[in-house]
Each structure stands twice: as C-alpha cells, then as structure tokens.
Amino acid sequence: MDLDTLILELLDGSPITDQGDLLARLAAKGHELTQSTLSRRLKRLGVQKAHGTYRHAEASVQILPGVSI
C-alpha cells in the first residue's frame, strides 16, 4: 500500500486530532517521516482539519438539495 492511500485510510478509520498521532500510526505501519513532510503531503492530498479532526476535503463535501451552481 502506498503512503497516500495509507494516510487516507487512517483518516477514514478513526478520528485523528493532531499530526503527531498520525505520525505515530504511520510509523507503526513502517512509514517514518517528519512532521513537515507529513504536513506538505496532507496539503497535497486535500486533507484539512475541521471540527478538531483531520479529514479528506473531498470526503467531507456535502451537496445541499435544491442548490444549483
């Protein structure tokens, strides 16, 4: 499994409130990286912190009924 896929699966699997927690979970799966590298990767993947937890932005988009763009 590639690192990007693993990051997204970890974020979908349980609430992650800080990057240190995510770094520890990645290390347990054999992926060692620095906080700055993780931060850049999260930005590239479209991951944002919302309501205290990290989420993939595309996964959290909600479509409102009756709204056209």
N, C-alpha and C positions, 0 to 999 in steps of 0.2 A: 504494500500500500504506500502510495506517495505521501509526502508530508502534508500537502494541501488538503488532500482527502481526509487524512487523519485529523487534522485540525478541525475541519468542518464536522466530522463525525463526533469528536469530543464535545464540540459546542452544542450539537443537537442532542447529545446523550444526557447531559446533566448541566445544571446552572454553573457557570464559571464566572466568578466575580472579579478576579484580578489575573493579570498576566503571569504572576508568579505561580499560581495554581495551575494554569495551563502549561507553563514551562515544566513543572514537576510531572504532570501527566504525560507530556511528550517524552521526557527523559525516561520515565518508566517503560515507555514503548520503544526506547532505543534511539530517540532523536534528541541530541544535545544541541541547543542553540542559545544565543544570547537574547536578552530582553529586547535590545534594539533590532535585531534581526526578526524576532517574532513580531514586533510592532509593525515593521515595514511589510511583512508578509500578511498580517491581518488587514492592513490598509489595502493592499493589492487584491485581497480576496473579497473586499467589501464588507468586512466584519466591523461592527460598531458596538459600543457599549450603550445599552438602552435599559433604563429602569434597573441599573445596578448589575446587569449581566451582559456578557458578550454574546452577540447574535449576528448571524449572517444576514446582511441587509435584505437580500432578495427573499429570504425565507420569512422575513417579518413584514413584508409589504401586504397591506390589506386592500382589497378592492371594495369600494363603497357602492352599494346598489344605487342605481339612478344617477350616477355621476359620470358624465362623459368628458373626455379630454380632447 
